[in-house]
Amino acid sequence: MPADNNHSDERSAERRPLIDEIKRLKAEKNAIVLAHYYVDGDIQDVADYVGDSLALAQTAAAKGADADIIVMCGVNFMGETVKMLCPDKKVLVPDDNAGCTLASGCPAGKLRAFIAEHPGHTVVSYVNTTLDVKALSDLLVTSSNAVKVVESLPADEKIIFGPDRNLGRYIMEQTGRDMVLWDACCYLHNRFDAEGIARLKADNPDAKVLVHPECPQDVTILADKVGSTKALLEFSASDPATTFIVATEPGILHKMRQASPSKKFIEAPVAYGMRNVCRFMKLNTLEKLAACLRDETPVVEVDAAVAERARRPLDRMLELS
């Protein structure tokens, strides 16, 4: 069933002057805009590069040298990562209040104490962390490469994994590794309703269920495909199914519908029928993007010594990816 894009088209037309202003500012200031799949579709469309955490980190490293300004439309740890990779560039974010419950749920001081309680363990951290936590880590992973990276370690390696307990549990299921897990989660992925998804599946028996590995086990076991946002996007485009129930932030549906306009995409439910959007990603707006390009603020600054230590586990991850 084709998606009804009339409302989206009307909304984009209303915002055309603002979009044109952003394009003008990008050209005038030699700026590039990076956008995560979870921000609004209008921002994705005006961005130079759209991707998941791994792709955006790789893009920043590869393309940042050609720009004077880099704007990261996502959450604040992503801006820190871009600044770490491109220290000589001015890095901006549309809203420096765009946090992440995984990053805030794993403070560096508490992780340092946790590491001390588990001597002899390799610290593998999800990229959804602060720069201070990255600096304490031996290796970083994203949702797209976590299984591959953990499998690359010796089978008898003692591992601390954090901060996402759901992703950690999924990695253990896939690799057979016994890891010590930090106890935090993505608030959005953790609240998808398995019973609601099962009912949706019963109403749409031909639908495929797509699930992000940050979801709890009772949700991932319902999936036809578990994967990162990029992996779910690619699966939906290549699979012959025409209907998909998607259990991740619904910003990704914008790219899914662009890639497969004849297919139907249904947002997976949470309890009480709420729409499950990331309140932090949605702090990114076209208005804020235009303002940050115009005023060149908020600026991302990082401590050089911390960034140097954090760069090592990130570089190791990129080598393994």
TATA-V217855 format. One record per residue. N is the residue number from 1. OMEGA is omega in degrees with one decimal (none if undefined). NEAR is the number of other C-alpha atoms within 8 Angstrom. D_LAST is the distance of its C-alpha to the last C-alpha in Angstrom with 1 decimal. Layout:
n->(N;N)
omega->(OMEGA;OMEGA)
near->(NEAR;NEAR)
d_last->(D_LAST;D_LAST)
This chain:
n->(1;2;3;4;5;6;7;8;9;10;11;12;13;14;15;16;17;18;19;20;21;22;23;24;25;26;27;28;29;30;31;32;33;34;35;36;37;38;39;40;41;42;43;44;45;46;47;48;49;50;51;52;53;54;55;56;57;58;59;60;61;62;63;64;65;66;67;68;69;70;71;72;73;74;75;76;77;78;79;80;81;82;83;84;85;86;87;88;89;90;91;92;93;94;95;96;97;98;99;100;101;102;103;104;105;106;107;108;109;110;111;112;113;114;115;116;117;118;119;120;121;122;123;124;125;126;127;128;129;130;131;132;133;134;135;136;137;138;139;140;141;142;143;144;145;146;147;148;149;150;151;152;153;154;155;156;157;158;159;160;161;162;163;164;165;166;167;168;169;170;171;172;173;174;175;176;177;178;179;180;181;182;183;184;185;186;187;188;189;190;191;192;193;194;195;196;197;198;199;200;201;202;203;204;205;206;207;208;209;210;211;212;213;214;215;216;217;218;219;220;221;222;223;224;225;226;227;228;229;230;231;232;233;234;235;236;237;238;239;240;241;242;243;244;245;246;247;248;249;250;251;252;253;254;255;256;257;258;259;260;261;262;263;264;265;266;267;268;269;270;271;272;273;274;275;276;277;278;279;280;281;282;283;284;285;286;287;288;289;290;291;292;293;294;295;296;297;298;299;300;301;302;303;304;305;306;307;308;309;310;311;312;313;314;315;316;317;318;319;320;321)
omega->(179.6;176.6;176.5;-175.1;-175.4;-178.6;179.5;179.9;179.3;-179.6;179.4;179.0;178.5;-176.1;-176.3;178.2;179.5;177.7;178.0;178.2;177.5;178.6;178.5;-179.7;178.0;-179.4;-177.3;-173.6;-178.6;-177.5;170.3;-179.0;174.6;-178.2;175.0;179.6;-174.3;177.1;-176.5;-176.9;179.1;178.0;176.6;-176.2;-179.1;-179.2;175.2;-179.2;178.2;-179.8;173.7;-172.8;-178.8;-177.8;-179.1;175.6;178.9;179.1;178.2;-179.6;-174.8;-171.9;-175.3;-177.4;-176.5;-175.7;171.9;-178.6;174.5;176.8;178.9;177.5;-178.1;174.3;-164.4;178.6;176.8;175.4;177.0;-179.5;178.5;179.2;176.7;-178.5;-176.9;-171.6;-178.2;-179.2;171.1;-178.9;-177.8;169.8;180.0;-178.8;-177.3;171.5;-178.7;-176.7;-178.1;-178.2;174.5;179.5;-179.1;-179.5;179.7;178.7;-175.7;-179.1;179.7;177.6;178.6;178.3;178.9;178.2;179.2;178.7;-178.3;-178.0;177.3;179.6;170.6;-176.5;177.8;-176.1;171.6;-179.3;178.3;-177.1;175.8;178.0;178.5;177.7;176.0;-178.2;177.1;-170.6;173.7;-174.0;176.1;175.1;167.8;178.6;-177.9;-175.8;-172.3;-179.0;-179.4;-176.8;179.7;178.5;179.8;179.2;177.8;-173.8;-178.5;-179.6;173.3;-170.0;163.5;177.0;177.1;-0.3;-170.7;-178.9;-179.9;176.1;178.6;177.9;179.2;178.3;179.2;178.2;-175.2;-173.4;-175.4;179.3;176.8;-176.1;171.2;-171.9;168.0;-173.3;172.4;-179.4;169.5;-174.9;-177.1;-177.4;-177.0;-175.3;172.6;-171.7;-177.6;-179.6;178.0;177.7;178.8;177.3;176.6;178.7;178.2;178.4;-178.3;-170.5;179.5;-177.4;171.1;-179.3;-179.1;-171.4;174.7;-176.9;172.0;179.5;177.0;-174.9;-177.6;174.9;-177.3;-179.0;177.0;-168.0;164.8;176.7;171.3;-179.6;175.7;178.8;179.4;-179.3;178.5;176.9;-178.8;179.4;-177.5;179.8;-173.7;-177.2;-178.2;179.0;-178.4;179.3;-178.5;171.4;-167.9;-179.7;168.9;-178.1;-170.5;172.9;-179.5;-179.6;177.8;179.2;178.2;-179.5;175.8;-178.7;-175.3;-173.9;-179.4;-177.3;-179.0;179.9;-175.8;176.4;176.0;-174.4;165.1;-178.4;177.1;174.3;178.4;171.9;-170.6;177.3;179.4;-177.8;179.9;177.4;-176.9;170.7;173.8;178.0;176.0;-179.5;179.6;177.5;177.9;-178.7;-177.7;173.5;-178.4;-173.8;-178.6;177.6;2.1;179.0;176.3;175.6;177.2;176.1;-173.6;-178.6;177.2;179.7;179.1;178.8;-179.0;-177.5;-175.2;178.0;176.9;177.7;178.4;176.9;-178.3;176.1;-178.0;-178.2;none)
near->(6;7;9;5;6;6;7;7;8;8;8;9;7;7;8;8;7;10;10;8;9;12;9;8;12;12;8;7;8;9;13;12;13;14;16;13;12;12;14;10;9;8;11;13;6;10;11;8;10;11;12;11;10;9;8;14;11;9;10;11;11;7;8;13;8;5;11;11;12;14;14;15;13;14;13;12;13;11;15;13;10;13;14;11;10;11;7;4;11;11;14;16;17;15;9;9;7;12;11;12;10;13;13;10;9;14;9;10;6;8;10;9;8;8;11;7;6;7;6;5;10;11;12;13;15;13;9;10;14;11;12;9;14;16;13;11;13;10;13;14;13;10;11;12;9;10;10;7;12;9;9;6;7;6;6;4;8;9;11;13;14;14;17;16;13;13;11;12;9;10;13;11;8;7;9;7;8;7;10;7;12;11;8;12;14;11;7;11;14;11;9;14;11;9;6;11;12;9;8;9;12;7;6;8;6;8;11;11;13;14;16;14;13;13;15;10;8;7;13;12;6;9;11;8;10;11;13;11;12;10;9;14;11;8;9;11;9;6;6;4;9;10;12;14;15;12;14;11;11;11;12;12;8;9;11;13;13;7;7;9;10;9;12;12;11;8;9;12;13;12;9;4;6;7;7;10;9;9;6;11;11;11;9;15;10;10;7;10;13;12;11;13;13;7;6;9;10;10;9;11;7;9;6;6;6;11;12;10;11;15;12;10;14;11;8;10;12;8;6;6;6)
d_last->(36.2;35.5;34.4;37.2;36.0;39.5;39.0;35.6;37.2;40.2;38.1;36.1;39.4;40.8;38.0;38.1;39.8;37.2;34.3;36.2;36.7;32.9;32.3;35.2;33.9;30.4;32.1;34.6;32.3;29.4;27.1;24.0;23.4;20.1;20.6;18.9;19.8;22.2;24.6;27.6;27.6;29.8;27.3;24.4;26.8;27.7;24.2;22.6;19.1;18.4;15.3;13.7;12.5;8.8;10.4;13.3;11.6;10.0;13.5;15.4;14.0;14.6;17.8;19.4;21.2;23.4;24.7;27.3;26.4;23.3;24.2;21.7;23.2;21.7;22.4;23.0;20.0;18.0;20.7;20.3;16.6;17.6;20.5;18.6;16.4;19.6;22.4;24.9;24.8;26.8;24.6;26.5;26.2;28.9;29.8;28.9;30.2;27.1;25.9;23.9;25.4;22.3;22.3;26.1;26.1;24.4;26.5;25.4;28.9;28.8;25.3;26.6;29.5;27.4;25.4;28.8;30.0;27.2;27.2;24.9;22.0;18.3;17.7;14.6;15.0;14.1;13.6;17.0;18.8;20.9;20.1;22.5;20.6;17.3;19.4;20.5;17.1;15.4;11.9;10.8;9.2;9.8;11.7;9.2;6.6;9.5;10.8;8.0;7.6;11.4;12.0;10.5;13.4;16.9;18.8;21.5;19.5;21.2;19.0;20.0;18.0;19.0;20.3;20.0;22.0;21.5;17.7;18.3;20.9;18.8;16.0;19.0;20.5;17.5;16.8;20.3;19.4;22.2;20.8;23.1;22.5;23.5;25.8;24.9;23.8;23.3;27.0;26.4;24.3;26.5;29.6;29.1;32.1;31.6;35.2;35.1;32.2;34.1;37.1;35.3;34.0;37.6;38.8;36.1;35.8;33.9;31.2;27.6;26.3;22.8;21.6;19.0;18.0;19.6;22.9;25.2;25.6;28.8;26.9;23.8;26.2;27.7;24.6;24.2;20.6;18.5;15.4;14.0;16.1;14.2;14.3;17.9;18.8;17.6;19.4;22.5;22.7;22.4;24.4;28.1;29.2;31.0;30.9;28.0;28.4;25.5;24.8;22.8;23.9;26.0;24.8;22.3;25.4;26.1;23.3;24.0;27.6;26.9;24.8;27.3;30.7;32.6;30.8;31.7;29.4;30.9;29.8;29.7;32.5;32.9;36.2;39.3;37.8;36.0;33.5;30.2;28.8;27.0;29.7;27.4;25.4;28.9;30.1;28.5;31.2;32.3;35.1;33.0;30.6;33.6;35.1;32.2;32.0;35.7;36.2;32.8;32.5;31.1;29.2;26.2;26.9;25.0;26.2;25.0;25.1;23.1;20.6;20.2;19.6;17.2;15.1;14.3;12.3;10.5;9.8;8.7;6.2;5.0;5.5;3.8;0.0)
